[in-house]
Amino acid sequence: MARFLVVLDVDSTLIENEVIELLAEQAGSLAAVAEITDQAMNGRLDFESSLKARVATLHGLTEADVATAVSRITLTEGVRELIDAVHAEGGSVGVVSGGFHEAIDDLAEELGLDYWHANRLESRDGALTGELHGSIVDAAEKAQTLRRWAADCGLDLAHTIAVGDGANDLEMMSICGLAVGFDAKAPVRDAAHVLIDTRDLSQLLPLLGLRG
């Protein structure tokens, strides 16, 4: 049984990028997508509606285009140090994303994450349809995911830590033991127990008692 569980958002938290924007750059729709993303993350636009609108602009991208976008992902400083330290102390680490499995599956394996969950882009004949496959990972699903993983670890929610930056992280942050706003936008800054404004995830370690 894990001693504690750390659950991180992905875009602009685990990684420096917004994957939808990397994909939109490939599709030529970056300006429109960036504006929708900003409105959604600051709580001015419903996440599900905004996600569908952004994904629609990706219609026709090929698997090669997606691979090119994903290859440009940059890990946030301190990610590996955080994961290694949590594992060394008997904890588990998961990431839950309003982004896409296509961007995080290989990364999650490489980092040795215990759990990961995200949306799936629908494709047909080797190209994106501009729609999503399956249920959407929105704020409510992020919270439910944290609950599922905590139960799987045999943990009370008091022993969970949620780390995020945007409005769709608020529900999981409201039920965890420690809510950490990481370089967070306005709604999260008001709700988080602790704020980390340096873009270095190893700064989480002192909060967990894993570094002096």
C-alpha positions in Angstrom: 0.0 0.0 0.0 1.3 3.5 -0.9 2.0 5.9 1.9 0.7 8.9 -0.1 -0.4 9.9 -3.6 0.7 12.9 -5.6 -1.5 13.7 -8.6 -0.3 16.3 -11.1 -1.9 18.2 -13.9 0.0 17.8 -17.2 -0.1 20.8 -19.4 1.9 23.7 -18.0 2.5 21.6 -14.8 4.3 18.3 -15.6 5.4 19.8 -18.9 6.1 23.3 -20.0 3.8 23.2 -22.9 0.1 23.2 -23.7 -0.1 20.2 -26.0 -3.3 21.4 -27.8 -1.2 24.5 -28.8 1.6 22.3 -30.2 -1.0 20.4 -32.2 -2.7 23.6 -33.3 0.6 25.0 -34.5 0.8 22.0 -36.8 -2.7 22.6 -38.0 -2.3 26.4 -38.5 -4.9 27.2 -35.8 -2.6 28.3 -33.0 -3.9 31.9 -32.5 -7.6 30.8 -32.2 -6.7 27.9 -29.9 -4.5 29.9 -27.6 -7.3 32.4 -27.0 -9.8 29.6 -26.2 -7.3 27.9 -23.9 -6.6 31.1 -21.9 -10.4 31.7 -21.4 -10.9 28.1 -20.3 -8.0 28.0 -17.8 -9.0 31.2 -16.2 -12.6 29.9 -15.7 -14.2 32.2 -18.2 -15.3 29.4 -20.6 -16.7 25.9 -20.0 -13.9 23.4 -20.3 -15.8 20.8 -22.3 -17.1 23.3 -24.8 -13.7 24.9 -25.2 -11.9 21.5 -25.6 -14.3 20.4 -28.3 -13.8 23.8 -30.1 -10.1 23.5 -30.0 -10.0 19.8 -31.1 -12.2 20.6 -34.0 -9.4 22.8 -35.4 -7.1 19.8 -35.6 -9.2 18.0 -38.2 -7.0 16.4 -40.8 -3.8 16.3 -38.8 -1.9 13.0 -39.6 -0.3 10.7 -37.2 3.1 12.1 -38.3 1.9 15.6 -37.5 0.8 14.5 -34.0 4.2 12.8 -33.5 6.0 16.0 -34.6 4.0 18.0 -32.1 4.6 15.6 -29.2 8.3 15.5 -29.9 8.5 19.2 -28.9 7.2 18.6 -25.4 9.6 19.8 -22.7 9.4 18.5 -19.1 9.2 21.0 -16.3 12.3 21.3 -14.2 12.4 19.0 -11.2 10.0 16.4 -12.6 12.3 13.4 -12.4 13.6 14.5 -9.0 10.1 14.7 -7.6 9.0 11.3 -9.0 12.1 9.6 -7.8 11.8 11.1 -4.3 8.2 10.2 -3.9 8.8 6.6 -5.0 11.8 6.4 -2.6 9.5 7.3 0.3 6.8 4.7 -0.7 4.5 7.1 -2.4 2.7 6.9 -5.8 2.6 9.5 -8.6 -0.2 10.0 -11.2 -1.0 12.6 -13.8 -4.5 13.4 -15.0 -5.0 15.7 -18.0 -7.5 17.5 -19.9 -5.0 17.0 -22.7 -4.4 13.8 -24.6 -3.2 10.2 -24.2 -1.3 10.6 -27.5 0.9 13.1 -25.7 1.5 11.4 -22.4 1.5 7.6 -22.8 5.1 7.3 -23.8 6.2 10.0 -21.4 4.4 8.3 -18.5 6.1 5.0 -19.2 9.5 6.8 -19.5 9.0 8.6 -16.2 7.8 5.5 -14.4 4.4 7.0 -13.4 2.1 4.8 -11.4 -1.1 6.2 -13.0 -2.2 8.4 -15.9 -5.4 9.4 -17.5 -6.3 11.8 -20.3 -8.6 12.4 -23.3 -8.2 10.5 -26.6 -8.2 12.1 -30.0 -10.4 10.3 -32.5 -8.6 9.3 -35.7 -9.8 7.6 -38.9 -7.6 6.3 -41.7 -4.5 7.8 -40.1 -5.8 11.3 -39.6 -7.6 13.2 -36.8 -11.4 13.6 -37.2 -11.5 16.8 -35.1 -13.5 15.0 -32.4 -12.7 13.1 -29.2 -13.1 9.4 -28.5 -14.8 8.5 -25.3 -15.7 10.5 -22.2 -14.1 13.9 -21.6 -11.6 14.4 -18.7 -13.0 17.6 -17.3 -12.8 19.0 -13.7 -15.3 16.5 -12.3 -13.5 13.6 -14.0 -10.2 14.8 -12.6 -11.7 14.7 -9.1 -13.1 11.2 -9.7 -9.8 10.0 -11.0 -8.0 11.2 -7.8 -10.7 9.3 -5.8 -10.2 6.1 -7.8 -6.4 6.2 -7.5 -6.5 7.0 -3.8 -8.8 4.0 -3.3 -6.5 1.8 -5.4 -3.6 2.9 -3.1 -5.7 2.2 0.0 -5.4 5.8 1.0 -7.8 8.3 2.6 -8.1 11.5 0.6 -6.2 13.3 3.4 -3.1 11.5 2.2 -3.3 12.8 -1.4 -1.7 15.9 -2.9 -3.0 17.6 -6.0 -0.9 19.9 -8.1 -2.3 22.1 -10.8 -2.6 25.5 -12.4 -6.0 26.0 -14.1 -9.7 26.1 -13.4 -10.2 22.5 -14.4 -7.9 21.4 -11.5 -10.1 23.0 -8.8 -12.4 20.1 -8.1 -9.6 17.6 -7.5 -7.8 20.3 -5.4 -11.0 20.7 -3.3 -11.0 17.1 -2.1 -7.3 16.4 -1.6 -5.3 16.7 1.6 -2.9 19.3 0.1 -3.7 21.5 -2.9 -0.7 23.0 -4.5 -1.0 25.8 -7.1 1.9 25.6 -9.5 2.6 28.9 -11.3 -1.2 29.1 -11.0 -3.8 31.2 -12.7 -6.2 33.4 -10.7 -8.9 30.9 -9.7 -6.3 28.4 -8.4 -4.4 31.0 -6.5 -7.4 31.7 -4.5 -8.2 28.0 -3.7 -4.8 26.4 -3.2 -3.4 25.7 0.2 0.1 26.4 -1.0 1.5 28.3 -4.1 4.7 27.5 -5.9 5.6 30.2 -8.3 9.1 28.9 -9.3 8.7 26.6 -12.3 10.6 23.7 -10.6 8.5 20.8 -9.4 11.3 19.7 -6.9 10.1 22.7 -4.9 7.2 20.4 -3.9 9.6 18.1 -2.0 9.9 20.3 1.2 6.1 20.5 1.4 6.0 16.7 1.5 8.8 16.5 4.1 11.1 14.9 1.6 13.7 17.6 1.5 14.9 20.0 4.3 
